[in-house]
Amino acid sequence: MSDLISDFDDDYIGEYKDEEDFAYEQVEQMDLPEFAKRYFDYEAFARDLFCGDYWSDGGHVFCNS
């Protein structure tokens, strides 16, 4: 049972308003200049993130491991 809890803890990222909100936070953690962030396509980035590396359910985001 502890392996199941450990796996959950490893894969659970957090709760977000939506997938685009998660993408926005990921970009904010990058060292991009402010002018680049103004042109960033958060919707497309979110779509790419959730096509492979991440999945979400009811606002909860998990990493595909």
N, CA, C and O atoms as CSV, one atom per row, in Angstrom:
chain,resi,resn,atom,element,x,y,z
A,1,MET,N,N,0.820,-1.199,0.000
A,1,MET,CA,C,0.000,0.000,0.000
A,1,MET,C,C,0.863,1.262,0.000
A,1,MET,O,O,0.494,2.265,-0.611
A,2,SER,N,N,2.003,1.218,0.678
A,2,SER,CA,C,2.858,2.402,0.727
A,2,SER,C,C,3.441,2.718,-0.651
A,2,SER,O,O,3.717,3.880,-0.947
A,3,ASP,N,N,3.635,1.696,-1.501
A,3,ASP,CA,C,4.109,1.943,-2.865
A,3,ASP,C,C,3.077,2.733,-3.657
A,3,ASP,O,O,3.438,3.611,-4.439
A,4,LEU,N,N,1.806,2.434,-3.465
A,4,LEU,CA,C,0.726,3.147,-4.143
A,4,LEU,C,C,0.709,4.614,-3.729
A,4,LEU,O,O,0.563,5.500,-4.571
A,5,ILE,N,N,0.857,4.867,-2.446
A,5,ILE,CA,C,0.882,6.243,-1.943
A,5,ILE,C,C,2.127,6.964,-2.446
A,5,ILE,O,O,2.060,8.132,-2.828
A,6,SER,N,N,3.241,6.281,-2.447
A,6,SER,CA,C,4.482,6.867,-2.945
A,6,SER,C,C,4.373,7.208,-4.428
A,6,SER,O,O,4.818,8.272,-4.857
A,7,ASP,N,N,3.778,6.302,-5.213
A,7,ASP,CA,C,3.581,6.562,-6.640
A,7,ASP,C,C,2.681,7.772,-6.856
A,7,ASP,O,O,2.944,8.600,-7.728
A,8,PHE,N,N,1.626,7.872,-6.064
A,8,PHE,CA,C,0.727,9.023,-6.165
A,8,PHE,C,C,1.487,10.304,-5.860
A,8,PHE,O,O,1.392,11.277,-6.609
A,9,ASP,N,N,2.237,10.310,-4.768
A,9,ASP,CA,C,3.013,11.494,-4.385
A,9,ASP,C,C,4.014,11.887,-5.467
A,9,ASP,O,O,4.241,13.074,-5.704
A,10,ASP,N,N,4.609,10.899,-6.119
A,10,ASP,CA,C,5.581,11.177,-7.178
A,10,ASP,C,C,4.920,11.774,-8.412
A,10,ASP,O,O,5.506,12.628,-9.077
A,11,ASP,N,N,3.706,11.332,-8.724
A,11,ASP,CA,C,3.040,11.728,-9.965
A,11,ASP,C,C,2.140,12.953,-9.833
A,11,ASP,O,O,1.887,13.640,-10.823
A,12,TYR,N,N,1.656,13.236,-8.631
A,12,TYR,CA,C,0.719,14.341,-8.444
A,12,TYR,C,C,1.459,15.666,-8.457
A,12,TYR,O,O,2.398,15.871,-7.687
A,13,ILE,N,N,1.029,16.573,-9.341
A,13,ILE,CA,C,1.661,17.883,-9.466
A,13,ILE,C,C,0.916,18.921,-8.633
A,13,ILE,O,O,1.537,19.707,-7.917
A,14,GLY,N,N,-0.409,18.927,-8.724
A,14,GLY,CA,C,-1.190,19.906,-7.979
A,14,GLY,C,C,-2.537,20.149,-8.623
A,14,GLY,O,O,-2.898,19.495,-9.602
A,15,GLU,N,N,-3.278,21.096,-8.068
A,15,GLU,CA,C,-4.602,21.442,-8.573
A,15,GLU,C,C,-4.535,22.797,-9.263
A,15,GLU,O,O,-3.949,23.746,-8.742
A,16,TYR,N,N,-5.143,22.873,-10.440
A,16,TYR,CA,C,-5.117,24.080,-11.255
A,16,TYR,C,C,-6.515,24.366,-11.785
A,16,TYR,O,O,-7.354,23.471,-11.884
A,17,LYS,N,N,-6.746,25.617,-12.119
A,17,LYS,CA,C,-8.041,26.024,-12.668
A,17,LYS,C,C,-8.340,25.258,-13.949
A,17,LYS,O,O,-9.463,24.803,-14.166
A,18,ASP,N,N,-7.326,25.121,-14.792
A,18,ASP,CA,C,-7.444,24.380,-16.043
A,18,ASP,C,C,-6.042,24.072,-16.554
A,18,ASP,O,O,-5.054,24.466,-15.935
A,19,GLU,N,N,-5.953,23.379,-17.667
A,19,GLU,CA,C,-4.645,22.978,-18.205
A,19,GLU,C,C,-3.816,24.189,-18.625
A,19,GLU,O,O,-2.592,24.181,-18.496
A,20,GLU,N,N,-4.477,25.225,-19.125
A,20,GLU,CA,C,-3.757,26.430,-19.530
A,20,GLU,C,C,-3.141,27.133,-18.316
A,20,GLU,O,O,-2.057,27.708,-18.414
A,21,ASP,N,N,-3.827,27.087,-17.186
A,21,ASP,CA,C,-3.297,27.660,-15.948
A,21,ASP,C,C,-2.014,26.930,-15.532
A,21,ASP,O,O,-1.055,27.555,-15.080
A,22,PHE,N,N,-2.008,25.615,-15.688
A,22,PHE,CA,C,-0.805,24.829,-15.406
A,22,PHE,C,C,0.328,25.234,-16.352
A,22,PHE,O,O,1.465,25.418,-15.920
A,23,ALA,N,N,0.014,25.372,-17.641
A,23,ALA,CA,C,1.024,25.776,-18.621
A,23,ALA,C,C,1.593,27.148,-18.274
A,23,ALA,O,O,2.798,27.373,-18.387
A,24,TYR,N,N,0.726,28.058,-17.852
A,24,TYR,CA,C,1.171,29.403,-17.464
A,24,TYR,C,C,2.183,29.315,-16.324
A,24,TYR,O,O,3.214,29.988,-16.355
A,25,GLU,N,N,1.894,28.492,-15.324
A,25,GLU,CA,C,2.824,28.348,-14.197
A,25,GLU,C,C,4.161,27.766,-14.659
A,25,GLU,O,O,5.216,28.180,-14.180
A,26,GLN,N,N,4.121,26.809,-15.585
A,26,GLN,CA,C,5.357,26.224,-16.095
A,26,GLN,C,C,6.217,27.281,-16.788
A,26,GLN,O,O,7.436,27.310,-16.618
A,27,VAL,N,N,5.579,28.139,-17.563
A,27,VAL,CA,C,6.312,29.204,-18.273
A,27,VAL,C,C,6.870,30.206,-17.273
A,27,VAL,O,O,7.987,30.692,-17.448
A,28,GLU,N,N,6.116,30.521,-16.232
A,28,GLU,CA,C,6.583,31.467,-15.223
A,28,GLU,C,C,7.842,30.957,-14.527
A,28,GLU,O,O,8.660,31.758,-14.075
A,29,GLN,N,N,8.011,29.642,-14.432
A,29,GLN,CA,C,9.184,29.070,-13.787
A,29,GLN,C,C,10.406,29.059,-14.705
A,29,GLN,O,O,11.529,28.831,-14.255
A,30,MET,N,N,10.175,29.309,-15.997
A,30,MET,CA,C,11.286,29.372,-16.949
A,30,MET,C,C,11.936,30.752,-16.858
A,30,MET,O,O,11.329,31.713,-16.385
A,31,ASP,N,N,13.141,30.825,-17.306
A,31,ASP,CA,C,13.868,32.098,-17.275
A,31,ASP,C,C,13.696,32.832,-18.608
A,31,ASP,O,O,14.671,33.133,-19.296
A,32,LEU,N,N,12.440,33.113,-18.954
A,32,LEU,CA,C,12.159,33.829,-20.197
A,32,LEU,C,C,12.056,35.325,-19.927
A,32,LEU,O,O,11.557,35.736,-18.879
A,33,PRO,N,N,12.522,36.133,-20.861
A,33,PRO,CA,C,12.339,37.577,-20.708
A,33,PRO,C,C,10.840,37.918,-20.766
A,33,PRO,O,O,10.055,37.216,-21.405
A,34,GLU,N,N,10.471,38.986,-20.100
A,34,GLU,CA,C,9.051,39.387,-20.049
A,34,GLU,C,C,8.473,39.610,-21.444
A,34,GLU,O,O,7.314,39.270,-21.684
A,35,PHE,N,N,9.247,40.171,-22.366
A,35,PHE,CA,C,8.707,40.418,-23.707
A,35,PHE,C,C,8.339,39.108,-24.402
A,35,PHE,O,O,7.390,39.071,-25.185
A,36,ALA,N,N,9.078,38.035,-24.126
A,36,ALA,CA,C,8.780,36.740,-24.739
A,36,ALA,C,C,7.494,36.158,-24.167
A,36,ALA,O,O,6.721,35.531,-24.891
A,37,LYS,N,N,7.262,36.361,-22.877
A,37,LYS,CA,C,6.051,35.846,-22.243
A,37,LYS,C,C,4.794,36.488,-22.818
A,37,LYS,O,O,3.736,35.859,-22.850
A,38,ARG,N,N,4.900,37.730,-23.270
A,38,ARG,CA,C,3.734,38.423,-23.861
A,38,ARG,C,C,3.273,37.735,-25.138
A,38,ARG,O,O,2.088,37.784,-25.466
A,39,TYR,N,N,4.177,37.100,-25.857
A,39,TYR,CA,C,3.856,36.465,-27.124
A,39,TYR,C,C,3.662,34.955,-27.013
A,39,TYR,O,O,3.377,34.285,-28.005
A,40,PHE,N,N,3.816,34.435,-25.821
A,40,PHE,CA,C,3.758,32.996,-25.619
A,40,PHE,C,C,2.328,32.484,-25.800
A,40,PHE,O,O,1.382,33.086,-25.292
A,41,ASP,N,N,2.177,31.394,-26.512
A,41,ASP,CA,C,0.864,30.787,-26.756
A,41,ASP,C,C,0.613,29.714,-25.685
A,41,ASP,O,O,0.959,28.546,-25.863
A,42,TYR,N,N,0.015,30.132,-24.595
A,42,TYR,CA,C,-0.210,29.234,-23.456
A,42,TYR,C,C,-1.178,28.106,-23.801
A,42,TYR,O,O,-1.023,26.985,-23.318
A,43,GLU,N,N,-2.158,28.394,-24.617
A,43,GLU,CA,C,-3.130,27.364,-25.002
A,43,GLU,C,C,-2.451,26.245,-25.787
A,43,GLU,O,O,-2.685,25.067,-25.521
A,44,ALA,N,N,-1.615,26.610,-26.750
A,44,ALA,CA,C,-0.909,25.606,-27.548
A,44,ALA,C,C,0.100,24.843,-26.691
A,44,ALA,O,O,0.257,23.632,-26.845
A,45,PHE,N,N,0.779,25.546,-25.795
A,45,PHE,CA,C,1.745,24.894,-24.911
A,45,PHE,C,C,1.043,23.885,-24.002
A,45,PHE,O,O,1.543,22.779,-23.797
A,46,ALA,N,N,-0.112,24.265,-23.459
A,46,ALA,CA,C,-0.891,23.354,-22.611
A,46,ALA,C,C,-1.293,22.114,-23.396
A,46,ALA,O,O,-1.195,20.992,-22.899
A,47,ARG,N,N,-1.744,22.325,-24.617
A,47,ARG,CA,C,-2.142,21.192,-25.465
A,47,ARG,C,C,-0.973,20.235,-25.662
A,47,ARG,O,O,-1.144,19.018,-25.593
A,48,ASP,N,N,0.207,20.780,-25.906
A,48,ASP,CA,C,1.398,19.945,-26.089
A,48,ASP,C,C,1.778,19.212,-24.803
A,48,ASP,O,O,2.106,18.026,-24.835
A,49,LEU,N,N,1.734,19.917,-23.676
A,49,LEU,CA,C,2.078,19.294,-22.397
A,49,LEU,C,C,1.173,18.107,-22.095
A,49,LEU,O,O,1.636,17.065,-21.631
A,50,PHE,N,N,-0.139,18.274,-22.366
A,50,PHE,CA,C,-1.099,17.242,-21.995
A,50,PHE,C,C,-1.294,16.190,-23.097
A,50,PHE,O,O,-2.159,15.322,-22.986
A,51,CYS,N,N,-0.497,16.275,-24.138
A,51,CYS,CA,C,-0.500,15.220,-25.160
A,51,CYS,C,C,0.488,14.111,-24.803
A,51,CYS,O,O,0.498,13.060,-25.445
A,52,GLY,N,N,1.305,14.335,-23.799
A,52,GLY,CA,C,2.294,13.317,-23.499
A,52,GLY,C,C,2.766,13.280,-22.071
A,52,GLY,O,O,2.625,12.260,-21.397
A,53,ASP,N,N,3.324,14.373,-21.597
A,53,ASP,CA,C,3.999,14.368,-20.302
A,53,ASP,C,C,3.064,14.444,-19.095
A,53,ASP,O,O,3.424,13.994,-18.007
A,54,TYR,N,N,1.873,15.005,-19.276
A,54,TYR,CA,C,0.964,15.232,-18.163
A,54,TYR,C,C,-0.450,14.812,-18.521
A,54,TYR,O,O,-0.800,14.695,-19.696
A,55,TRP,N,N,-1.266,14.585,-17.485
A,55,TRP,CA,C,-2.692,14.362,-17.675
A,55,TRP,C,C,-3.409,15.001,-16.499
A,55,TRP,O,O,-2.827,15.215,-15.436
A,56,SER,N,N,-4.688,15.303,-16.713
A,56,SER,CA,C,-5.433,15.962,-15.648
A,56,SER,C,C,-6.810,15.334,-15.504
A,56,SER,O,O,-7.352,14.728,-16.429
A,57,ASP,N,N,-7.351,15.505,-14.304
A,57,ASP,CA,C,-8.689,15.005,-14.005
A,57,ASP,C,C,-9.302,15.943,-12.980
A,57,ASP,O,O,-8.846,16.009,-11.838
A,58,GLY,N,N,-10.330,16.664,-13.385
A,58,GLY,CA,C,-11.017,17.569,-12.466
A,58,GLY,C,C,-10.123,18.664,-11.918
A,58,GLY,O,O,-10.299,19.083,-10.774
A,59,GLY,N,N,-9.170,19.139,-12.704
A,59,GLY,CA,C,-8.273,20.182,-12.272
A,59,GLY,C,C,-7.006,19.687,-11.583
A,59,GLY,O,O,-6.097,20.472,-11.313
A,60,HIS,N,N,-6.945,18.405,-11.303
A,60,HIS,CA,C,-5.757,17.817,-10.684
A,60,HIS,C,C,-4.814,17.337,-11.775
A,60,HIS,O,O,-5.217,16.599,-12.674
A,61,VAL,N,N,-3.566,17.754,-11.695
A,61,VAL,CA,C,-2.582,17.455,-12.732
A,61,VAL,C,C,-1.604,16.399,-12.223
A,61,VAL,O,O,-1.125,16.452,-11.090
A,62,PHE,N,N,-1.327,15.433,-13.108
A,62,PHE,CA,C,-0.429,14.328,-12.802
A,62,PHE,C,C,0.616,14.209,-13.908
A,62,PHE,O,O,0.359,14.537,-15.067
A,63,CYS,N,N,1.779,13.741,-13.530
A,63,CYS,CA,C,2.851,13.481,-14.476
A,63,CYS,C,C,2.722,12.033,-14.956
A,63,CYS,O,O,2.517,11.124,-14.152
A,64,ASN,N,N,2.841,11.826,-16.259
A,64,ASN,CA,C,2.893,10.458,-16.789
A,64,ASN,C,C,4.282,9.908,-16.511
A,64,ASN,O,O,5.274,10.415,-17.034
A,65,SER,N,N,4.348,8.892,-15.703
A,65,SER,CA,C,5.674,8.351,-15.380
A,65,SER,C,C,5.891,7.010,-16.037
A,65,SER,O,O,6.951,6.407,-15.874
